[in-house]
């Protein structure tokens, strides 16, 4: 069974096509397009979100829901 991240066709945030390019939001578990990823990077809390994600990965937590949890 494939993970939904790799099979879904539309961005969780804007609904646009993922068309082979996708990433996970640093703020939530949303699978987002690169346009939404660029918007994420403009958020004032982006650096905080990246640091929290890295810290969780260092601890072995690969299922960290992001600093905003399940919110898209």
ChimeraX commands (.cxc) that place a marker at each C-alpha (Angstrom):
marker #1 position 0.00,0.00,0.00 radius 0.5
marker #1 position 1.45,3.35,-1.04 radius 0.5
marker #1 position 1.49,6.36,1.24 radius 0.5
marker #1 position -1.15,8.97,0.32 radius 0.5
marker #1 position 1.62,11.58,0.08 radius 0.5
marker #1 position 2.97,9.89,-3.05 radius 0.5
marker #1 position -0.36,9.16,-4.73 radius 0.5
marker #1 position -2.55,12.21,-4.19 radius 0.5
marker #1 position -3.03,14.49,-7.15 radius 0.5
marker #1 position -3.99,17.80,-5.53 radius 0.5
marker #1 position -2.45,20.14,-2.99 radius 0.5
marker #1 position -4.08,19.91,0.45 radius 0.5
marker #1 position -3.95,23.67,0.82 radius 0.5
marker #1 position -4.94,25.23,-2.52 radius 0.5
marker #1 position -6.29,22.24,-4.41 radius 0.5
marker #1 position -3.89,22.81,-7.30 radius 0.5
marker #1 position -2.19,20.01,-9.19 radius 0.5
marker #1 position 0.84,18.42,-7.57 radius 0.5
marker #1 position 2.01,17.29,-11.04 radius 0.5
marker #1 position 5.05,15.39,-9.77 radius 0.5
marker #1 position 6.26,18.18,-7.44 radius 0.5
marker #1 position 5.19,18.09,-3.82 radius 0.5
marker #1 position 6.49,18.63,-0.34 radius 0.5
marker #1 position 5.22,18.38,3.21 radius 0.5
marker #1 position 4.37,21.65,4.91 radius 0.5
marker #1 position 6.68,22.55,7.79 radius 0.5
marker #1 position 3.62,23.76,9.71 radius 0.5
marker #1 position 1.33,20.73,9.42 radius 0.5
marker #1 position 0.99,17.31,7.83 radius 0.5
marker #1 position -0.38,18.85,4.63 radius 0.5
marker #1 position 1.00,17.69,1.29 radius 0.5
marker #1 position 1.46,20.94,-0.61 radius 0.5
marker #1 position 2.51,22.20,-4.03 radius 0.5
marker #1 position 5.63,24.26,-4.55 radius 0.5
marker #1 position 3.63,27.51,-4.77 radius 0.5
marker #1 position 2.20,26.88,-1.30 radius 0.5
marker #1 position 5.67,25.87,-0.09 radius 0.5
marker #1 position 6.98,29.26,-1.26 radius 0.5
marker #1 position 4.18,30.92,0.72 radius 0.5
marker #1 position 5.10,28.83,3.79 radius 0.5
marker #1 position 8.65,30.14,3.54 radius 0.5
marker #1 position 7.38,33.74,3.75 radius 0.5
marker #1 position 5.59,33.05,7.05 radius 0.5
marker #1 position 7.25,34.78,10.05 radius 0.5
marker #1 position 7.23,31.44,11.94 radius 0.5
marker #1 position 8.88,29.44,9.15 radius 0.5
marker #1 position 12.32,29.31,10.77 radius 0.5
marker #1 position 10.73,28.18,14.04 radius 0.5
marker #1 position 8.81,25.46,12.18 radius 0.5
marker #1 position 11.95,24.18,10.40 radius 0.5
marker #1 position 13.93,24.08,13.64 radius 0.5
marker #1 position 11.14,22.19,15.45 radius 0.5
marker #1 position 10.93,19.69,12.57 radius 0.5
marker #1 position 14.70,19.09,12.60 radius 0.5
marker #1 position 14.70,18.59,16.37 radius 0.5
marker #1 position 11.94,15.99,16.13 radius 0.5
marker #1 position 13.81,14.14,13.37 radius 0.5
marker #1 position 16.97,14.08,15.53 radius 0.5
marker #1 position 14.85,12.43,18.24 radius 0.5
marker #1 position 13.65,9.82,15.77 radius 0.5
marker #1 position 10.15,11.24,15.37 radius 0.5
marker #1 position 9.41,11.10,11.65 radius 0.5
marker #1 position 5.67,11.68,12.18 radius 0.5
marker #1 position 5.86,15.17,13.74 radius 0.5
marker #1 position 2.58,16.95,12.90 radius 0.5
marker #1 position 4.27,20.36,12.66 radius 0.5
marker #1 position 4.00,23.34,14.97 radius 0.5
marker #1 position 0.43,23.99,13.83 radius 0.5
marker #1 position -0.60,20.36,14.07 radius 0.5
marker #1 position -3.15,19.01,11.67 radius 0.5
marker #1 position -4.14,22.46,10.43 radius 0.5
marker #1 position -3.70,22.85,6.68 radius 0.5
marker link #1:1,2 radius 0.2
marker link #1:2,3 radius 0.2
marker link #1:3,4 radius 0.2
marker link #1:4,5 radius 0.2
marker link #1:5,6 radius 0.2
marker link #1:6,7 radius 0.2
marker link #1:7,8 radius 0.2
marker link #1:8,9 radius 0.2
marker link #1:9,10 radius 0.2
marker link #1:10,11 radius 0.2
marker link #1:11,12 radius 0.2
marker link #1:12,13 radius 0.2
marker link #1:13,14 radius 0.2
marker link #1:14,15 radius 0.2
marker link #1:15,16 radius 0.2
marker link #1:16,17 radius 0.2
marker link #1:17,18 radius 0.2
marker link #1:18,19 radius 0.2
marker link #1:19,20 radius 0.2
marker link #1:20,21 radius 0.2
marker link #1:21,22 radius 0.2
marker link #1:22,23 radius 0.2
marker link #1:23,24 radius 0.2
marker link #1:24,25 radius 0.2
marker link #1:25,26 radius 0.2
marker link #1:26,27 radius 0.2
marker link #1:27,28 radius 0.2
marker link #1:28,29 radius 0.2
marker link #1:29,30 radius 0.2
marker link #1:30,31 radius 0.2
marker link #1:31,32 radius 0.2
marker link #1:32,33 radius 0.2
marker link #1:33,34 radius 0.2
marker link #1:34,35 radius 0.2
marker link #1:35,36 radius 0.2
marker link #1:36,37 radius 0.2
marker link #1:37,38 radius 0.2
marker link #1:38,39 radius 0.2
marker link #1:39,40 radius 0.2
marker link #1:40,41 radius 0.2
marker link #1:41,42 radius 0.2
marker link #1:42,43 radius 0.2
marker link #1:43,44 radius 0.2
marker link #1:44,45 radius 0.2
marker link #1:45,46 radius 0.2
marker link #1:46,47 radius 0.2
marker link #1:47,48 radius 0.2
marker link #1:48,49 radius 0.2
marker link #1:49,50 radius 0.2
marker link #1:50,51 radius 0.2
marker link #1:51,52 radius 0.2
marker link #1:52,53 radius 0.2
marker link #1:53,54 radius 0.2
marker link #1:54,55 radius 0.2
marker link #1:55,56 radius 0.2
marker link #1:56,57 radius 0.2
marker link #1:57,58 radius 0.2
marker link #1:58,59 radius 0.2
marker link #1:59,60 radius 0.2
marker link #1:60,61 radius 0.2
marker link #1:61,62 radius 0.2
marker link #1:62,63 radius 0.2
marker link #1:63,64 radius 0.2
marker link #1:64,65 radius 0.2
marker link #1:65,66 radius 0.2
marker link #1:66,67 radius 0.2
marker link #1:67,68 radius 0.2
marker link #1:68,69 radius 0.2
marker link #1:69,70 radius 0.2
marker link #1:70,71 radius 0.2
marker link #1:71,72 radius 0.2
view
